[in-house]
Amino acid sequence: MLESSQRESRASPRVLGPVVDEMTRCVHYRTEVDIVAIRFACCNEYYPCHLCHAETAGHPAEQWPLDQRDQEAVLCGACGTELTIASYVTTNECPTCGSPFNERCRLHTHLYFETAD
């Protein structure tokens, strides 16, 4: 993992909603591996989860279309790296710092991104 001074040297996007720490954990999901935030297609803003967006955004969420998998829409809360959707949906850890992501987030993929199914 990156040291805190390394993280601070990178300008990370702001994360909205009831965030409980600098690693983007929120009041709904705050385990050790809940360290991603999603940039929502509808507002171009990062939120820790779909519930945070629903409670605070003031508008319905929209999924990222399949043809936009090259968009950087996932933020690693450990190091501040922005991942493309294509990269995020095929990994369980940050490709930059190696921090593990919550594998159970796969259950919510359809809430953020269109799927081929």
N, C-alpha and C positions, 0 to 999 in steps of 0.2 A: 504494500500500500504506500501511497505517497505520504510524506510527512506533512503535517499541517502547514508548515511554511511554504512547501511546494504547492499545496492546494490554494493557498491565499494568493500566490503569484499569478494564478490563472483567473481570468474574469469569467465566473460562472453565471449563466442566466439566472434570473430571479425565479423562484418557485413560489406559487401562490397557494392559498388554502391553509388549513390548520397544521402547519409544519411544526414538528417538535424538536428537531435538531438540524445541524448544518449538513447532515448526510441525506436529507430529504425525507426522513421518516415522518409519518403523520399520525394523527390521533387514531386512525383506523388500522394502519399497518405499521408496526414499529419493532419488528424483530431485528436481529443482527443483520439479516440479509435483505431487508426491505430498504434498499438504497438506490432506487431509480425513481425518476420523475418522468412523466410523459408530457410532451408538447402536444396539446390537443389541436386537431385540424381546424376546428371551428373558430378558435380565437388566437391561435399561434402562441399560447401561453403554457408554461409548465405547471403541472399540478402533480402531487405525489400519487394520487389514485383517482379512480372514477368517482368515488364517493366525495372526495374533496371538491372535485369539479362540480358535481351535482349540487352540493351544499352552498358553494360560494360564487360560481361563475355567473349565474343569472340568465343562463341560456342552455338549451339542450346540447349535449355532446354530439360530435360528428366523428365518424371513423375516417382514418386515412385511407384513400383508395389504393387498391392493389398496384396501380401503375405509378404510385409515388413511394415505393419502398426505398428509394435512394435518398429520401429526406432524412435529415438529422432530427429525430423526434424523441430520443430517449437520452436522459441525462444520468450519468453515473454520479451518485451522491458522494462516493468516496474520493474521486479524483477530478470531477468536473468535465470529463470527456462527454461529448455529444456523439451518440451512436446513430447510424442510419437504422431505419426500421428493419431492413434486410439483415443487417448484422445482429441486431438485438434478438430477433426471433430465431436465430440459429445458434445462440450461445447461452451459457448459464453463468458466465462471468465477464467482467469488463476486459476487453482485449488490451486495454492500456495498462491498468494497474493490477489486474488479476483478482479483484474483489469478487466474491461469489454473489450472484443475484438469487432472489427467492424463486426457486423452480415452480412454486405453486402459482406464480403470476401468470403462467401459461393458461390457467383457467380463465383469465380475463382478457386474453389477447383480442378476442372478438369485439370487446368493448371499445378498443382503441384503433384497431386496424381491420380493414376488410380481409376476409379469408377466402380461399378458393373453395372451401366446403359449402 
